[in-house]
Amino acid sequence: MTTPAEMSAGRGSDGPRIRAGRGQVSVDWDRVPDAVGYLVHRADGDGPYQVVDHRGGDLLAVPGPPYADTTVEPGRTVRYAVRPVLDADRPGDGPLGPPSAPVAARADGDGLVEVSVDAARPLGPVHRPWRDMIGSEHLSLLLSTERVGGEQMGAGLAAALARVHRELGVERVRAHGILGDDLGVYREVDGEPVHDFAGIDAVLDALAPTGLRPVLELSFTPRALARDPSRVVTDAGVSSPPRDWDRWATLVGHLVRHLRSRVGDAELRRWAVEVWNEPDLDCFWTGSREDYLRMYDVTARAVRAACPGLPVGGPATAATRWIEPFLDYVDASGAPLDFLSTHVYGSPPLDLRPALARHGRAGTPLLWTEWGPSPTHFAPVNDSVLSATFVATGMQAAAGRVAALACWVASDHFEELGRPPALLHGGFGLLSVGGLAKPRFWALWMLEQLAPAQLDVRLDGDGAGTLVRVWPSVDPRTGRLAVVLWNGTLDQGVLDRSDQLDRLHRSIRLRVDGLPHGAYELRHRRLDERTSNLGATARRLGVDEWPTDEQWAALRAADHLADATPPVTVTPDRGTVALPVTLPMPSISLLELTPR
């Protein structure tokens, strides 16, 4: 089928391939060996090329093709070029790739996407990178009896962690800032170190009932050990390097040996140790990069000596910084490295496997220990339905190539950057104060319903594979099919442009082939601006800052993923079921076909 969008396609020599549609221009290109990501550039008319800014607030690079540009203004004539990123630490270096032929962005499409799923062609197991880890506020908050929004913070955080374990399958939580002064781990008496792990033990005791295991982020420096004790990150830590490396190593080794005696080797080896948090940012590390590399070396060796089987890694940098220098350092020093960790916001995670391969470390697990739609606390996008489609796109892009993509964070009970002033405040949490599911939680919940085996799928039409994406699956044992289908864009600016949102609505013709004979129950659950959306429910109830008791009761009654239509029975026609699905921008649907 040839669509108007395909007829308007243009291509430069070895350049990107362009397909213009309604409200968007899809850009596709061939992957470059050794690239960790790509920057999409656009030139308006005869003007200079500039990176397309989807307003993620962090990296603009994306891990690979294709890409939907929904920032182009209607009526513009534009050209595109794609720059491969070979070093994640320097994404702006290097020449541009060859430009494509100009394309008239006003070229319209029909807004129709055809999706064909073959139920008889399983491709292998569904990989679920959300399961390994979730982010969290300092776990010392589990011990807090103070109240926010009428809820005790410690109890609220514990309930949120238990829910993400129970309903999303998450196995571990990042224990941010576990060495902070809020847990009293270190002091000096008459100039001699005194270690006290009673606070850490209390946190671990509070964490255990949630079902989650900790990934111990070894930060921050206790004031009594800091080179500059005045450089306070929060009440929980100091961003200064230690003034005595031997005393730091002794503290780390003593802690690991303490935990080893407390939980045993078999259990401790299911945990992990991450060295520091975002040392490339002045607010979290006042030393130099060389200071951090020494910090990593000293800490990793102390961990390995205390418990050889406990995984240790880093550098836990923001926006994928320092990856190559870090790998260069551990190559030369011989410091242990069991996993590579970093963070990114506003984009799917880059593909760092080529960087590991260049250092002879192919197969080293990649842990993205912080990830989300925005690095900004109190950002409206954090509470939006657009953030749900962002999560689905990122998880699908990461599946099969990263060990963990940890959403930041589990709960809006968060105080490092300021306590919640209202129920809906743009907090980082998947769950609100009060434990209500926000849109990103429902996106992960839908993905968790995927069956064990991934299915073959074909997409065609206006925004197919760029705006509209699909993740189909089947359980070969029971015959149950689960298909997650969504319409989203990385462009956060659409939230301020209702006319653009209207242009990006899509009509889907979903066809499922290869079904065994018999009747199936079809169930379609939906998240969109009006359906299953906590923000819309709160507005409808007239919630002002914090809910009243009556409003809390109504919000909790609505805390479920709603059916778009009542479940029905369908019978395949020669093994095929055809289903029309309307997907507003943004929205995400879970469709299940269960044999009766």
Secondary structure as UniProt FT lines:
FT   HELIX           4..7
FT   TURN            13..14
FT   STRAND          17..21
FT   TURN            22..23
FT   STRAND          24..28
FT   TURN            33..34
FT   STRAND          37..44
FT   TURN            45..46
FT   STRAND          49..51
FT   STRAND          67..69
FT   TURN            74..75
FT   STRAND          77..85
FT   TURN            88..89
FT   TURN            91..92
FT   STRAND          103..104
FT   TURN            105..106
FT   STRAND          112..125
FT   TURN            129..130
FT   STRAND          133..134
FT   HELIX           139..143
FT   STRAND          147..148
FT   TURN            149..150
FT   STRAND          151..152
FT   HELIX           153..168
FT   STRAND          172..175
FT   TURN            176..179
FT   HELIX           181..183
FT   STRAND          186..189
FT   TURN            190..191
FT   STRAND          192..195
FT   HELIX           198..207
FT   HELIX           208..210
FT   STRAND          213..218
FT   HELIX           223..225
FT   TURN            229..230
FT   STRAND          232..234
FT   TURN            235..236
FT   STRAND          237..238
FT   HELIX           245..263
FT   HELIX           265..268
FT   TURN            269..270
FT   STRAND          272..275
FT   TURN            279..280
FT   TURN            282..284
FT   HELIX           289..306
FT   TURN            308..309
FT   STRAND          312..317
FT   HELIX           318..320
FT   TURN            321..322
FT   HELIX           323..333
FT   STRAND          339..345
FT   HELIX           353..358
FT   TURN            359..360
FT   TURN            362..363
FT   STRAND          366..372
FT   TURN            377..378
FT   HELIX           380..383
FT   HELIX           385..398
FT   TURN            399..401
FT   STRAND          404..407
FT   TURN            416..417
FT   TURN            433..434
FT   HELIX           439..448
FT   STRAND          453..461
FT   TURN            462..463
FT   TURN            465..467
FT   STRAND          468..474
FT   TURN            476..478
FT   STRAND          481..487
FT   HELIX           492..496
FT   HELIX           498..503
FT   STRAND          506..513
FT   STRAND          520..527
FT   HELIX           534..541
FT   HELIX           549..557
FT   STRAND          563..570
FT   TURN            574..575
FT   STRAND          576..583
FT   STRAND          587..595
//
